[in-house]
């Protein structure tokens, strides 16, 4: 069963920002899809395994941005 997690990300301004967040979050175990938009400041993660907010937020932080659960 696929779970969907939604976050608000601050600090993204361009496609490179989106790619950085996508790259880090995609590495989390079980992630099957990542939709990120600098324009709207949103991140939607789909996963076949349960994810913790802490893991997703740490991945976003690793990319150089801040996020909160939407």
C-alpha positions as CSV (number, residue, x, y, z in Angstrom):
1,X,0.0,0.0,0.0
2,X,1.4,3.4,-1.0
3,X,1.4,6.1,1.6
4,X,1.5,9.8,0.7
5,X,3.2,12.5,2.8
6,X,2.9,16.3,2.2
7,X,5.3,19.0,3.3
8,X,5.9,22.7,2.9
9,X,9.5,23.5,1.9
10,X,11.1,27.0,2.3
11,X,14.0,28.4,0.5
12,X,13.6,26.8,-2.9
13,X,13.8,29.2,-5.9
14,X,14.6,27.1,-9.0
15,X,14.8,23.8,-10.7
16,X,18.2,23.1,-9.2
17,X,16.6,23.4,-5.7
18,X,13.9,21.0,-6.7
19,X,16.4,18.5,-8.0
20,X,18.5,18.7,-4.8
21,X,15.4,18.0,-2.6
22,X,14.2,15.2,-5.0
23,X,17.7,13.6,-4.9
24,X,17.9,13.5,-1.1
25,X,14.4,12.4,-0.4
26,X,14.5,9.7,-3.2
27,X,17.2,7.9,-1.3
28,X,14.9,7.1,1.7
29,X,14.0,3.5,1.9
30,X,10.6,2.7,0.3
31,X,10.2,6.0,-1.5
32,X,8.5,5.4,-4.9
33,X,7.8,9.0,-5.9
34,X,8.8,12.5,-5.1
35,X,7.0,15.6,-6.5
36,X,8.6,18.9,-5.5
37,X,7.8,22.4,-6.6
38,X,9.8,25.5,-5.9
39,X,7.0,27.6,-7.2
40,X,4.5,26.4,-4.7
41,X,7.0,25.3,-2.0
42,X,5.5,21.9,-1.8
43,X,6.9,18.4,-1.5
44,X,4.8,15.2,-1.9
45,X,6.5,11.9,-1.1
46,X,5.0,8.5,-2.0
47,X,6.3,5.5,-0.2
48,X,5.6,1.8,0.0
49,X,7.2,1.7,3.5
50,X,6.2,3.9,6.4
51,X,8.3,7.0,6.7
52,X,8.9,9.2,9.7
53,X,8.7,13.0,9.4
54,X,12.1,13.1,11.0
55,X,13.6,11.1,8.1
56,X,12.0,13.2,5.5
57,X,12.9,16.5,7.2
58,X,16.5,15.3,7.7
59,X,16.7,14.6,3.9
60,X,15.3,18.0,3.1
61,X,17.8,19.6,5.5
62,X,20.6,17.6,3.9
63,X,19.6,19.3,0.6
64,X,19.9,22.7,2.3
65,X,16.3,23.6,2.9
66,X,13.8,23.6,5.7
67,X,10.4,21.8,5.7
68,X,7.3,21.2,7.9
69,X,4.5,18.7,7.5
70,X,1.6,20.2,5.6
